[in-house]
Amino acid sequence: CFCLAAAASTGAGVCGLEEINAESSASFLSKKLTGAKRSLFMISDMVFGTKSVRSPRKFSLALVGFGRTGTTSFHSSLKTLGYQPIHDDEALEVVDLYEELMKDDSTYDDIAAEMGRRGFDSAFIMTHKFVEWAAAAPDVKVVLTVRDRTKWARSWLTVSSTAYVIEKRPFKWIKALRRLQPFNLEVMVNVPTNGHPELYQHVPTLEAGYDAWVDFVTRTVPAEKLLVFDVRQGWGPLCRFLDRPVPQMPYPHINDRAVVDGTVRVFLLITWIWPILFALPLLGLWVFIRRVVRRKVENSQKKNL
């Protein structure tokens, strides 16, 4: 679930989206409201831009698990361990790099180096070329988050409907989203369906695509560089692989299906009601001008009397 699917997707943008999450123990209504709130903050970042000041880092971690495999909780755990990953919300800060990645305008070494200069040491990028690069890149480890394939496919359906939202009004008028769309389609449609984009909402196709991706990653990345990780395993395997001490706090579990569903529904709703949203300010301006003109006319008439 890339930019919009979190979009439904955690981060440290201008609006502090990482704080807008719901623990799994929260009520159903609270999760829905959290999802709606996240979507509104995301839209603000899309329209007005987002950029945070970070110290340069060395890119060292390739994150290649599909969305809806616990990636938001995983993203939070990495930040607790001291990493600064690019996830859905930070994607707007590196749109130009994703564009170069899809156009092959720069080498992956150059793209990773630039991500590091912008303060990121890891990124969620689910493309075949990125996995091949990470498999050969020195000092880069790879983490593949996984879950039951059928549960993943059914969960993925909650966000797959956003894959083409960027191409609809009013989102298609936002330049950053237009530039992001080729990458968005690759990681949300082409790769999860294993090259069958027309079946992007077909559960058996998604299940086969999931298996194909896991097989590709495990065959491509040397075993000593790869961690196949289920977030239910908690801190132990992750900290051993990254050589980090185990935090005292419980492993995070956030942003589950109800939150994502709330986020997605707001984006889809906007594609239907956007004319009203644009018309309301104009209507308000018309009412204001009409009242001003009426008062001037009434005052003029009183003076003539």
Secondary structure as a PSIPRED ss2 file (coil, helix, strand):
# PSIPRED VFORMAT (PSIPRED V4.0)

   1 C C   1.000  0.000  0.000
   2 F C   1.000  0.000  0.000
   3 C C   1.000  0.000  0.000
   4 L C   1.000  0.000  0.000
   5 A C   1.000  0.000  0.000
   6 A C   1.000  0.000  0.000
   7 A C   1.000  0.000  0.000
   8 A C   1.000  0.000  0.000
   9 S C   1.000  0.000  0.000
  10 T C   1.000  0.000  0.000
  11 G C   1.000  0.000  0.000
  12 A C   1.000  0.000  0.000
  13 G C   1.000  0.000  0.000
  14 V C   1.000  0.000  0.000
  15 C C   1.000  0.000  0.000
  16 G C   1.000  0.000  0.000
  17 L H   0.000  1.000  0.000
  18 E H   0.000  1.000  0.000
  19 E H   0.000  1.000  0.000
  20 I C   1.000  0.000  0.000
  21 N C   1.000  0.000  0.000
  22 A C   1.000  0.000  0.000
  23 E E   0.000  0.000  1.000
  24 S C   1.000  0.000  0.000
  25 S C   1.000  0.000  0.000
  26 A C   1.000  0.000  0.000
  27 S C   1.000  0.000  0.000
  28 F H   0.000  1.000  0.000
  29 L H   0.000  1.000  0.000
  30 S H   0.000  1.000  0.000
  31 K H   0.000  1.000  0.000
  32 K H   0.000  1.000  0.000
  33 L H   0.000  1.000  0.000
  34 T H   0.000  1.000  0.000
  35 G H   0.000  1.000  0.000
  36 A H   0.000  1.000  0.000
  37 K H   0.000  1.000  0.000
  38 R H   0.000  1.000  0.000
  39 S H   0.000  1.000  0.000
  40 L H   0.000  1.000  0.000
  41 F H   0.000  1.000  0.000
  42 M H   0.000  1.000  0.000
  43 I H   0.000  1.000  0.000
  44 S H   0.000  1.000  0.000
  45 D H   0.000  1.000  0.000
  46 M H   0.000  1.000  0.000
  47 V H   0.000  1.000  0.000
  48 F H   0.000  1.000  0.000
  49 G C   1.000  0.000  0.000
  50 T C   1.000  0.000  0.000
  51 K C   1.000  0.000  0.000
  52 S C   1.000  0.000  0.000
  53 V C   1.000  0.000  0.000
  54 R C   1.000  0.000  0.000
  55 S C   1.000  0.000  0.000
  56 P C   1.000  0.000  0.000
  57 R C   1.000  0.000  0.000
  58 K C   1.000  0.000  0.000
  59 F C   1.000  0.000  0.000
  60 S C   1.000  0.000  0.000
  61 L E   0.000  0.000  1.000
  62 A E   0.000  0.000  1.000
  63 L E   0.000  0.000  1.000
  64 V C   1.000  0.000  0.000
  65 G C   1.000  0.000  0.000
  66 F C   1.000  0.000  0.000
  67 G C   1.000  0.000  0.000
  68 R C   1.000  0.000  0.000
  69 T C   1.000  0.000  0.000
  70 G C   1.000  0.000  0.000
  71 T H   0.000  1.000  0.000
  72 T H   0.000  1.000  0.000
  73 S H   0.000  1.000  0.000
  74 F H   0.000  1.000  0.000
  75 H H   0.000  1.000  0.000
  76 S H   0.000  1.000  0.000
  77 S H   0.000  1.000  0.000
  78 L H   0.000  1.000  0.000
  79 K H   0.000  1.000  0.000
  80 T H   0.000  1.000  0.000
  81 L C   1.000  0.000  0.000
  82 G C   1.000  0.000  0.000
  83 Y C   1.000  0.000  0.000
  84 Q C   1.000  0.000  0.000
  85 P E   0.000  0.000  1.000
  86 I E   0.000  0.000  1.000
  87 H C   1.000  0.000  0.000
  88 D C   1.000  0.000  0.000
  89 D H   0.000  1.000  0.000
  90 E H   0.000  1.000  0.000
  91 A H   0.000  1.000  0.000
  92 L H   0.000  1.000  0.000
  93 E H   0.000  1.000  0.000
  94 V C   1.000  0.000  0.000
  95 V H   0.000  1.000  0.000
  96 D H   0.000  1.000  0.000
  97 L H   0.000  1.000  0.000
  98 Y H   0.000  1.000  0.000
  99 E H   0.000  1.000  0.000
 100 E H   0.000  1.000  0.000
 101 L H   0.000  1.000  0.000
 102 M H   0.000  1.000  0.000
 103 K H   0.000  1.000  0.000
 104 D C   1.000  0.000  0.000
 105 D C   1.000  0.000  0.000
 106 S C   1.000  0.000  0.000
 107 T C   1.000  0.000  0.000
 108 Y H   0.000  1.000  0.000
 109 D H   0.000  1.000  0.000
 110 D H   0.000  1.000  0.000
 111 I H   0.000  1.000  0.000
 112 A H   0.000  1.000  0.000
 113 A H   0.000  1.000  0.000
 114 E H   0.000  1.000  0.000
 115 M H   0.000  1.000  0.000
 116 G H   0.000  1.000  0.000
 117 R H   0.000  1.000  0.000
 118 R C   1.000  0.000  0.000
 119 G C   1.000  0.000  0.000
 120 F C   1.000  0.000  0.000
 121 D C   1.000  0.000  0.000
 122 S E   0.000  0.000  1.000
 123 A E   0.000  0.000  1.000
 124 F E   0.000  0.000  1.000
 125 I C   1.000  0.000  0.000
 126 M C   1.000  0.000  0.000
 127 T C   1.000  0.000  0.000
 128 H H   0.000  1.000  0.000
 129 K H   0.000  1.000  0.000
 130 F H   0.000  1.000  0.000
 131 V H   0.000  1.000  0.000
 132 E H   0.000  1.000  0.000
 133 W H   0.000  1.000  0.000
 134 A H   0.000  1.000  0.000
 135 A H   0.000  1.000  0.000
 136 A H   0.000  1.000  0.000
 137 A C   1.000  0.000  0.000
 138 P C   1.000  0.000  0.000
 139 D C   1.000  0.000  0.000
 140 V C   1.000  0.000  0.000
 141 K E   0.000  0.000  1.000
 142 V E   0.000  0.000  1.000
 143 V E   0.000  0.000  1.000
 144 L E   0.000  0.000  1.000
 145 T E   0.000  0.000  1.000
 146 V C   1.000  0.000  0.000
 147 R C   1.000  0.000  0.000
 148 D C   1.000  0.000  0.000
 149 R H   0.000  1.000  0.000
 150 T H   0.000  1.000  0.000
 151 K H   0.000  1.000  0.000
 152 W H   0.000  1.000  0.000
 153 A H   0.000  1.000  0.000
 154 R H   0.000  1.000  0.000
 155 S H   0.000  1.000  0.000
 156 W H   0.000  1.000  0.000
 157 L H   0.000  1.000  0.000
 158 T H   0.000  1.000  0.000
 159 V H   0.000  1.000  0.000
 160 S H   0.000  1.000  0.000
 161 S C   1.000  0.000  0.000
 162 T C   1.000  0.000  0.000
 163 A C   1.000  0.000  0.000
 164 Y C   1.000  0.000  0.000
 165 V H   0.000  1.000  0.000
 166 I H   0.000  1.000  0.000
 167 E H   0.000  1.000  0.000
 168 K C   1.000  0.000  0.000
 169 R C   1.000  0.000  0.000
 170 P C   1.000  0.000  0.000
 171 F H   0.000  1.000  0.000
 172 K H   0.000  1.000  0.000
 173 W H   0.000  1.000  0.000
 174 I C   1.000  0.000  0.000
 175 K H   0.000  1.000  0.000
 176 A H   0.000  1.000  0.000
 177 L H   0.000  1.000  0.000
 178 R H   0.000  1.000  0.000
 179 R H   0.000  1.000  0.000
 180 L H   0.000  1.000  0.000
 181 Q H   0.000  1.000  0.000
 182 P H   0.000  1.000  0.000
 183 F H   0.000  1.000  0.000
 184 N H   0.000  1.000  0.000
 185 L H   0.000  1.000  0.000
 186 E H   0.000  1.000  0.000
 187 V H   0.000  1.000  0.000
 188 M H   0.000  1.000  0.000
 189 V H   0.000  1.000  0.000
 190 N H   0.000  1.000  0.000
 191 V C   1.000  0.000  0.000
 192 P C   1.000  0.000  0.000
 193 T C   1.000  0.000  0.000
 194 N C   1.000  0.000  0.000
 195 G C   1.000  0.000  0.000
 196 H C   1.000  0.000  0.000
 197 P H   0.000  1.000  0.000
 198 E H   0.000  1.000  0.000
 199 L H   0.000  1.000  0.000
 200 Y C   1.000  0.000  0.000
 201 Q C   1.000  0.000  0.000
 202 H C   1.000  0.000  0.000
 203 V H   0.000  1.000  0.000
 204 P H   0.000  1.000  0.000
 205 T H   0.000  1.000  0.000
 206 L H   0.000  1.000  0.000
 207 E H   0.000  1.000  0.000
 208 A H   0.000  1.000  0.000
 209 G H   0.000  1.000  0.000
 210 Y H   0.000  1.000  0.000
 211 D H   0.000  1.000  0.000
 212 A H   0.000  1.000  0.000
 213 W H   0.000  1.000  0.000
 214 V H   0.000  1.000  0.000
 215 D H   0.000  1.000  0.000
 216 F H   0.000  1.000  0.000
 217 V H   0.000  1.000  0.000
 218 T H   0.000  1.000  0.000
 219 R H   0.000  1.000  0.000
 220 T H   0.000  1.000  0.000
 221 V C   1.000  0.000  0.000
 222 P C   1.000  0.000  0.000
 223 A H   0.000  1.000  0.000
 224 E H   0.000  1.000  0.000
 225 K H   0.000  1.000  0.000
 226 L E   0.000  0.000  1.000
 227 L E   0.000  0.000  1.000
 228 V E   0.000  0.000  1.000
 229 F E   0.000  0.000  1.000
 230 D C   1.000  0.000  0.000
 231 V H   0.000  1.000  0.000
 232 R H   0.000  1.000  0.000
 233 Q H   0.000  1.000  0.000
 234 G C   1.000  0.000  0.000
 235 W H   0.000  1.000  0.000
 236 G H   0.000  1.000  0.000
 237 P H   0.000  1.000  0.000
 238 L H   0.000  1.000  0.000
 239 C H   0.000  1.000  0.000
 240 R H   0.000  1.000  0.000
 241 F H   0.000  1.000  0.000
 242 L H   0.000  1.000  0.000
 243 D C   1.000  0.000  0.000
 244 R C   1.000  0.000  0.000
 245 P C   1.000  0.000  0.000
 246 V C   1.000  0.000  0.000
 247 P C   1.000  0.000  0.000
 248 Q C   1.000  0.000  0.000
 249 M C   1.000  0.000  0.000
 250 P C   1.000  0.000  0.000
 251 Y C   1.000  0.000  0.000
 252 P C   1.000  0.000  0.000
 253 H C   1.000  0.000  0.000
 254 I E   0.000  0.000  1.000
 255 N C   1.000  0.000  0.000
 256 D C   1.000  0.000  0.000
 257 R H   0.000  1.000  0.000
 258 A H   0.000  1.000  0.000
 259 V H   0.000  1.000  0.000
 260 V H   0.000  1.000  0.000
 261 D H   0.000  1.000  0.000
 262 G H   0.000  1.000  0.000
 263 T H   0.000  1.000  0.000
 264 V H   0.000  1.000  0.000
 265 R H   0.000  1.000  0.000
 266 V H   0.000  1.000  0.000
 267 F H   0.000  1.000  0.000
 268 L H   0.000  1.000  0.000
 269 L H   0.000  1.000  0.000
 270 I H   0.000  1.000  0.000
 271 T H   0.000  1.000  0.000
 272 W H   0.000  1.000  0.000
 273 I H   0.000  1.000  0.000
 274 W H   0.000  1.000  0.000
 275 P H   0.000  1.000  0.000
 276 I H   0.000  1.000  0.000
 277 L H   0.000  1.000  0.000
 278 F H   0.000  1.000  0.000
 279 A H   0.000  1.000  0.000
 280 L H   0.000  1.000  0.000
 281 P H   0.000  1.000  0.000
 282 L H   0.000  1.000  0.000
 283 L H   0.000  1.000  0.000
 284 G H   0.000  1.000  0.000
 285 L H   0.000  1.000  0.000
 286 W H   0.000  1.000  0.000
 287 V H   0.000  1.000  0.000
 288 F H   0.000  1.000  0.000
 289 I H   0.000  1.000  0.000
 290 R H   0.000  1.000  0.000
 291 R H   0.000  1.000  0.000
 292 V H   0.000  1.000  0.000
 293 V H   0.000  1.000  0.000
 294 R H   0.000  1.000  0.000
 295 R H   0.000  1.000  0.000
 296 K H   0.000  1.000  0.000
 297 V H   0.000  1.000  0.000
 298 E H   0.000  1.000  0.000
 299 N H   0.000  1.000  0.000
 300 S H   0.000  1.000  0.000
 301 Q H   0.000  1.000  0.000
 302 K H   0.000  1.000  0.000
 303 K H   0.000  1.000  0.000
 304 N H   0.000  1.000  0.000
 305 L C   1.000  0.000  0.000
